[in-house]
């Protein structure tokens, strides 16, 4: 898969905004199209270069049936078709894999993998049940009800974290220590007027009105990242009685989008903002673990991706994760004998939030930029997803000037 490339700079993300925050009024598909249209223009990438697209989203909104074709039309590429994919929190890596597979099979040359979700104002869905008493159907709050109960494992997501904490003997104090490190790493991304974030994010970000006709506000960066100290973390009690996971050691729901262009090595040079930087997709991995142990799933997913790439964890220059619980990072680092404090430089979803679909795409973008700043190297992104699953992707970055 080494001839599948990502043009340097051909990726972007909106700031991630807190639940019921500055992006809560916006249709997530239209926001993804809106940001993409402007990002393509800024990068001098004509929409007509695309011959495939894939949209990742996990929270349905009005008109979601039309998915990717609607999004590409709004983004100025109305000739492009493709699927809409939902793989819960692994959606970001899955849409990258779908685009990569399409190009590897020779069915496309330049693909756009774009994801957007709005956990705010999630839909309330009614399911008819004509054989029920009085014909009364069932209903669910798409976001909240699915946070609280996996219909197969029959437990809430936070319970999966507690299962893993008990299994691996990880207490609250250790989780707090790693969480503090994650906030320190994110502070490096916001230093110097958010210099790291500006590498892929337009700041200040102009927030449009719900018709996408005028600007109604601005975001200077991610919204909802709270100042955190060791004392504040230590004062928080576990969410579950007798548990270890607090609200401080888990992520928070958010709204936002992220996108990435995937193409052949040959076309990447034409679309790159710096052709001397070569970014290759080496492999993907997927895994599912025992029921109710979701935070463990990135371990076998990463192992599968590393094995396919023919490398070891010790070969990696940088690792990023989707860590809805900091327990994910602790268990992952223990398994591969890695320094947990060295993972997730410049931020992670634990801190900047989790709009589900775009979370993994942003993680990969940040991984690329970290590797570029290092002068190149191998990188891994991994993250768990609902249903005790996970996906991972291995990348290589080479700066031909070095």
N, C-alpha and C positions, 0 to 999 in steps of 0.2 A: 504493500500500500504506500510505498515511499515516494511514488510520483504524484500523490495527492497533496495539494498545497493550500495554504492560506496566504493570500497576499498581505504583506505587512501593511498595517493601518486600515485594512478593509474590514473593519468591525467597529461596532459602536454600541453604546447603551445609554439609556436615560438614567438619571439618578433614581434610586429606589426610594419610594416614599412610604412613610408609615401608614398603617391601617387607618382608614378614614381620614387620610391626610390630603396633601395637595393634589394628588392624582386620582382621588376617589370618584370624581365626577366624570372621568373619561372612559370611553369604551376602549378596552385594551387592544383590540385588533386595530382600531382606527389610530390609536396612539402609536402602535408599532409601525403602521404605514406612514404616519406623519413624520416620525423621527427618521425613518428609513429614507423617505424622499429627500429630506434636508441633508442627511448624512451622505447620500450618494452624490448630490450636487456639490457638496463641500469637497468631496474626494475626486471629483471629475470622473465619476464612474457612470456611464450612461445606462439607464435601466434596460436598454435593448440588448445588453451583453448577456443577460441571464436567459438560460434555456431550461431551468428547473428551479423550483422553490419548494420549501417545506416550512410549515408554520406549526410551532409548538405552543399549546395552550391547555390549561387544565380546568379553568373555570368558565363555563359557557355564559355567553351574553347574547343579546338579541341579534339574530342574523348569523350566529356562529355556524350554522349549517353550511354557509358558503365559504367559510374558512380561507384557505390559502389563495384561491382565485380572487376573492374580494380584496384581500390584503395587497396582492401584487398589482391589482388594478389601481387601487388608491395610491400605491407607491410609484406609479408611472410605468409599470411593466405588465400591461394588460394582456400581452401575448403569452404569459407564463402560467403554466398549470403545475399542480403537484398536490401532495396530501397535507392534511392537518392531523397532527399526532398528539396524543396524550399518554404519557407514561409517568404520570405523577411527577415527583421531584427529579426523576431521571430524564425528563423530557428534553432538557437542553442538550445532553450528550446524545440522546437518541436521534434528534433531528440532525445533528452533525453526522452521525453514522448513516442516516438515510441519504443525505446529500453526498457523502463520500462514496457510498455503494453505487449510487446512480452514475457518478463520474467514473468509478473504477470499471463499471460494466459497459462503459462507452455510450450510455444513453444520454449523457449531457456533458457539457464542457465547463459551464460556469453556473454554480448554484448558490442560492441565498438561503441560509438557515436562519430563520427569525422567530423569536419567541416573545410572547407578551401575556401577562396575566394581571388581573385585578382581584385580589382577595377581598377588598372592600366591597360592601354592598352586593355580596354574593346572592345568586338566585335562590328563591324558595320554589321548589318543584313539587308538583302534585302528580302522582302516578295513579291512574284509574285502576280500580279493582272491582269489576262488576259482580264477582261472586262473593265479595265480602258482605258482612251484615249491612243491609240497607244500601249496598253498592258504594259504601264509603271507601275511598281510596287511601293510599299512603302518601306521605309527604316527607321532604327533607330540606334542611338548610344545607345547600351544596358544600359550603366551606366549613361551617362549624360542626355539623354532624359528622363529617368525614375526618375532621381533626380528632374527634372524640371517640370514634369507634371503627375499627377495622372489622368488617362483617365476617371475615374468615377467621382471623385470630381472636376476635371478640374482645378487644382491648383498645385503649387509647394509645396514641403514639408515645406519650410520655411514659407509659408503662413498658414499652419496649426498651426505652433507655434504662429504666430501673432494672429490668431483667438482665441487661448487659452489665450494669454497674455491679449487681450482686454476683454475677458469674465471674467477673474479673476483679472483684474486690476493689472497686474504685469509689472513694468517698467524696463528700462534698468539698473538703479542703483541697484535694487534688484538682477537682473540677474548677474550683475558684481560681487556683493559681494559673491554670492554662487559659482560662477566660481572661484574666488580667493581661496575659501576654498577647492575646488576640486583639484586645483594645489598643495596646501599645503598637502593634503592627499596623492597625488601621490608622493610627495617628500619623504614621509615616506617609500614608497615602494622602492625607489632608495637609501635610506640611507644605510650606512654600506656596501658599495659595492653591492647594490641592493639585500640585504639579503632576503627581502620578495619575490621578483621576482624569486630568485634562488630556492625557495621552490618548484616551478613547471616548471621552465624555465631553459634550459641549456644555461649558459652564460660563456664566450662569445659564441655567436651563429655563427657557421661556415656557411657562405653563399655558396651554391654550384653553379656551372655553370649550364647552361640550360640543359645539358645532365646528371646532377647529378653524374658526374665522378670525379670532383676535386673541391677544395675549392678556391673561387675567392675573398673572403672578410670575414669580421667579423662584427657582430653587438654586441655592449656592452650592448644593451638594446633596448627598443622601439625607433624607429626612427621617428622624426617629432614632438616631444613634444617641443614646443617653450617656452623659458623663458617668464614668464608672470608677470606683475606687475599691481597694481591697476591703476596706471597712464596710462599704455599702454591700458588697457581695456577701461578706460574712454575716451581715445582719439579716439576710433573706432566709426564710424558712423553706424547706422542701415543699414542692407542690403537692405531693402525696404523703399522707401520714407514714412515718417510718422510712421515707425515701431519702434520696440524695440529690436529686435534680431540682434546682430552684428556677425561678423565672429569669434569673441572671445568667444561668448556664445553658440556656436554650435560645434559639432564634425567635424572631417575631414575624408575623405575616406582613406583607408589603405589596406594593403595586409598582409595575415598571415593565421595561422591555430591554431586549438585547439581541444583536444580530451579528452574523459572521459570514463572510464570503468564502466559499470552498471551490477550488478549481484544479486544473492540471498545473504541473510545474511550469510548463511553457507559458500558459496564459497568466500565471501569477505575476510574472515579471512586468507584464503590461499594466496590471491593475494595482501594483504595489506602490506605496509612497516612497519606498526605498528598496529597489531591486536587489541591493547587496545583501539584504536580510532574507534568508531562505527559511521558510516555516513548513515543515512536513508533518502530516498525520501518519503515525506509524502503526497504530493498532487501537482496537477497542476491546473492552471486556464487559461481561454481564454476569450477574450471579443472583442467586436467591438462597437465603439461609433458613434456619428453623423458624417456625411460626412464632412470632412475638419477639424476635431478636434483630430488628431492623438495623440498629447501629453497627452490627457486625458485618453486614452485607458488603460494604466497600472492600473488605479484606480479600475475599475470593474474586471479586470483580477486578480489583487492581492486579491480583496475581495472574488472572487470565490475560489481561492486557499486557503486562510485563513479559509473560512467557511468549505471547505472540510476537512481541517486538524483539525478543531475544536479549533482554537486558535484565539486570537485577535492580532492586530498590536502591542499593548503594550507588548505582550509576546515575541516579537522578540528581540534577542540580536544583530543582525546585518542585515542590508538591503543593497543590491547592486542593481543598476539599469543600464540598457542601456539608456543613456540620450543623444540622438542626439542633443537635445536642453536642456539647464539647466532649462528651464521653466518646463520640465517634473518633475524634482525633487521638484520644488517649489509647484506645484499644488498637487503632490502626498503627500507631507508632510502636507500641509494644510488640505487635506481631512481626513487624519488619525490622525491629531493632533500630529505630530512627529516633532522632531528637524531636520530641513533640513540639518543643518551643521554636524549632526552625521551620516548621510548616506554616503555610498561609501568610507569608510576608505580604504586607500592604492591604490585608483585609480578607474577609470571608463572610459567608452568609450568616454565621453566628452573630456578627456585628451589624452588617449593613442590611440584613433582612432577607426575607424569603418570599418573593412573588411566584414561587414554584416553577413555572415553565422557563422563564429566562434566567433563573439562578445559575444553572450550570454553564450557560453560554457566557455570562459575565465572568464566572470563575475561570474559564478557559482563556478569555481575553486578558484577564489580569495575569494569568500564568505566562502567556506569551510575552507580555510587556516586562515581566520580571526577568525572563530568560534573555530578552534583548538587552536589558540593562546590565546583565551579568556578562554579556558578550557571547551568549549562546549556551547550548547545553540541552540536556534531555529533561522533559517535564512530564508530570502526571497530574491529571485532575480526576478525582473520584468523588462519588456522593451516593448516599442511600436514597431510597424511595419507598413510598407506601407499598405494603404487601411484602415487606422483608426482602426487598430487592435492591440492586445497586447497578450503576454503570461506571465505567472508567475509560479514559482515553490517554494515550501516550503521544507526545509531540517531540519533535526535535527542532531546534532553532540554531542556524548557522549564520554568522556574520562573515561574509566573504572577505572583508577588509582586515580580518584579524588572523 
